[in-house]
Amino acid sequence: EKFQSDGTAQIHIDQRLEDIVNRMFQRCFDDKKYKQAIGIALETRRIDIFEKAIKEANHSPEMLTYAFKITMQLLQNRKFRTVVLRILVHLYLNLQVPDFISVCQYLIFLDDPDQVADILQTLVRGTTDQMLMAYQIGFDLYESATQQFLNKIQDALRVQAPIPITFDKQQGIIKDEQQGGEITIGVHMQFLIKSNHADLLILKQIKDAVRNSVCHTATVIANGYMLSGTTSDQFFRDNLEWLARATNWAKFTAATSLGVIHKGHIKEALNLMSAYLPKDSTGNSPYAEGGGLYALGLIHANHGGDIIDYLINQLRSNSTQTDAVCHGACLGLGLAAMGTARSDVYELLKTNLLLEDTVAGEAAGLAMGFVMLSTGSAQAIEDMVQYAQETQHEKILHGLVIDIVLVQYGRLEEADALIEQLQRDKDPILRRSAMYTVAMAYCGTGNSAAVRKLLHVAVSDVNDDVRRSTVKSLGFLMFCIDEQMKNIDRFDALYDDLRAEQRDLKKKLEQKLKQKTLIATMGNVSEGIRDFNERIQEYIGLLACFPLILNIQRSGSEFMRNLQHRSLSTISDFNSVVHRNQVLNHVVLAEINFFQKEKVKDFNLYMKILMNEQIQFYEKITSELHEAAVTFS
């Protein structure tokens, strides 16, 4: 059977060309080069040869594994890949000892929960070894499948099983908790608790060293990161008076950080967060209540269960209340219902989006994307794009941009029509959404057509932010592709050409951030920083630039003070979430330009000074706002 390049319709091929390819196939079979035959068969869309090569190799596990690997890595057309995966499922099931574990993994990609349920039902009624295999498949399904897929399996099992789905272990029947993930979540949480070696003294020293609202929030966030999933909130308990100083959105962040710390503690989530959840009697800050609802979503992220109904009720009852509560409820509901594609949740979030409240609307837009994650829902995309083109609120538009991207995650060529539509839009924010959609639809594939599209827009679009987003998207496109690391020099050359055409400092930073993302995923840092000393101004990066700026600031140059004053004089409230990143960007860009003028050469000595004098940094900064920005980062 022959396919077009899009994997759908049959086309006419010159018989002479086909004869040449057939002779090549025969040569591969004669020489027993079955892997070469499989590769050529996939490139030429010859399903018959693909299947024949695996059978000629006696269905060896090595050959089947190789076939699956190149199918997932090289076939970037969903329709044709579905055909190939169906062939592999058929071949695996026809083995003398069927490999049900691999089959179930393939069925996840094929979105066929009914066949998975049939396999599980067969295994649990078989021998002890088959029952154990069913348990293992249950664990694997939780690790690999979406909530929607798992829910469909459980629904199918309830229909097929002659007894309730909550089975008795001794009868060899899988429990709901296995596929639902409760066992895996509990074991993972216990591992984090036992392996927790976080040094709370570090947090105490940070807390004592910095005493302003911005750094108060940063310390709370740092505590959440350090103790994520460990359930250890001792630092908060020891510093309740200090924590009580938080106001407005800082209260929201403090409550949210508890959700990060207690991530996975699903059985006690409501009890743990009870002090921060909305109650009938007034008393709690709406920001704390919103943060508490968001924390519940973090605790139950991608494992909603009954908490979804609780968050739905909270969002309905608080829809006319403060925007902070609705903001937290929307985010929490989106995380808990991630990937479920539940229509009732989606419609509720859509209702809150249409209220035209900027704070709640932005969160509702993000949450809609979480719920419809990777579904490619045409109706959802139509709703989002239409409202994005109509709304006058930029915050809501930013939420919808990410929403659209999440829905198209991993959809490959199915997202092409939407990408073209958004790319032609006059609004630069929607054009930026098109670039991010390319990144997510082809994430980790290295698709050459997508790379060419991004590189073209990176030098042709008139908007700086759109061009920056294209270069950043390249990092997602090449994410975790080991084979591409050897070609990093070639990519560097492409980026150098890009910089030669467009002298845009912000885009340079995004290019280097993208390159370092690639290097970080491969674990090869030394190669990436080999020329750091020679090109330090380009390799600073978005995170490393702040300590560099700080050391430059100590020089007290008039040039530096003037730049800083121009960057920050228009911002009256640095604590504003809306302006914080803008302030940081202005300071970064201004001071990196100064850094280039200074031409600092000896980076090793420079970093030694940084390490030896880090305690004195806070005492010698000339601007209080600058100190806050640097310390927060």
C-alpha positions, 0 to 999 in steps of 0.5 A: 500500500502506498501513501502520499507525503501526508499519509492519506491518499494513494498516488501513481508512481512510475513503475521504473522507479518502483522497480528500483526501490523493490530491488533495493528491498530485495537486496536488504532481505538477501543480506539480512539488513532488516533495519535498513529495509524497515527504514526505507519502507517507512520513508517510501510508505511501504507498509507491506515491506515494513511488515515483511521485514519484521516477520523475516527477522522472526519477530525479534524483540530487538527488531520490534523495539527498533521499529517502534523507536523510529516510528515515534522519532521519524514519522511526523505525520499522525495519520501514517504513524497511526497506521504503522502503530496498528501494524506493530500492535498486531505483530506484538499480539501475534508473538508466541508470548504476547508483549502486552506491556508494549502493546498497551503503550502503543495503544496510548498513542493510538488513543484506544482505551477499550482495547487496553481494558480488554487486555487488562480484563483478560490478564486479571482472569489468567495466571498469577504471572498474568495478574502481576503483568496487569498490575505492572500495566496499571502502573505504566498507564498512570505514568504515560496516559492522560486522565481522560484515557484512564477514566475511559479505561475504568468506565470500560472495565465497569461495563465488562466486569461482573463485579464492582471495579473496587475488586478484592486483591486476593481474587487477583483483580486490579483496584481503581487506585492502581490505574488512578495513581494513588499507589504511585503518588503515595510511594513517590511522596514517601520517597521525597519525605525520607530523602528530604535533606533541605537545609532550613538554615539557608532559608532563615539566613535569606529571611534575615538578610533581606527585609522588603516585600519583594524579597519576602515573596521570593523567600516564600517561593524559594521555600516551596521549591526547596521542599516541593512534595516533601510535606515539610512546612516547618519553615512556615510554622516557625515563622508565622509572624513573618509570614503574616506580613504578606499582603494582597498577592503576596498572600496568594503566593504564600498560600500557593506555596503550601500546595507545592510543598504538599504536592501529592498529599491528596488524602489530607489536602482539604484538612491541610489547606482548610485555613486558607479555603473559602468559608461561609463566615468572612475573615480570610483575605480573598487573596489567601482564599484564592491561593488556597484553591490554587494550592488544591489544584497543585496538590491534585495536578493531573489527578483530580478525582473528587477535588474537581467537583469541590473546585467546581462548586467553589468557582460557581459560588464565588463567581460574583466574588473577588477576582483573586478568589476566581483567579485561584479557583480557575487555576486550581480547577484547570490543574486538577482537571488537566487533560480530562477534556470534561465539557462541564469544566470547560464550559464553566471556565469559558463562562468566567472568561466571558465575564471580561474580568482581566484577572479572572479571565487570564486564569480562566484562559490558561485553565481551559488550555489545561483541561483540553491539553493535547486534545486538538479540539476544533470547537475549543480552538474556534472559541479561543481564537474568536474571543482572542480576536475580539477581546480588548484586554491584553491580560486575557489575550495572553492567557488565551495565547497559552491556551491555544498552544496547550490544546495543540500540544503534540498534534503535529501536522493537525496544527498546521492550518491553525498556525497559518491562520494565526501567523497571518493575523495583524495582532503580534500577540496572536502571531507570537501564539502561532510560533509557540504553537509550532513549538508545542505541536512539534515539540521534541521532533526536530521537524525540518519544515517547522525549523525552516518556518521559525527561522524565516519568521525570526528574520522577517516579522516586524515585531520584536516579541514575535521574532524573539518567540520564534528563536525561543521556540527552536529550543522546544522543537529540538528538545531532548534530541540526542542525535542533534547535539553533534550538530550544535556547531551547525545550529550555532552558525545559523544563529550567528547568521541570524544575529548578523541580519537582526541586531536585536539584543533581546533576541540574542538572549533568547537564542542563547537561552534556547541553546542552553536549554538544549545543552541542559537536556543533554547534560553536556554543559562544558561544551556549551561554555567553552567560549564563555570568556570570549563572548560573555555578553551573549552568554550571560543568559536571563538568570546569570545576568543579575549577579553580573549587573549587580557587580557592575552597579557597584562601580557607581558610574554616572552612566549606569545610574542614569540608565537605571533611573530612566529604566525605573523612574516610570514604575511607582509600584515595583510589587505590581505583578504586571510591571515586575518583569518589564522593570527587570527587562529594562534594567537587564538590557540597559546594563548589559549594554554598559557591560559590553562597553566595559569589555570585562575579559577575565570571567574566572576572576570576576566570578571569584570576586562574586563568590567571595563578596556575595554577603556584601552585595546587599550593603553596596547597592545604590538603588533600593529598587535595584536591590529588590530586583536583583535579590528577587532573581 
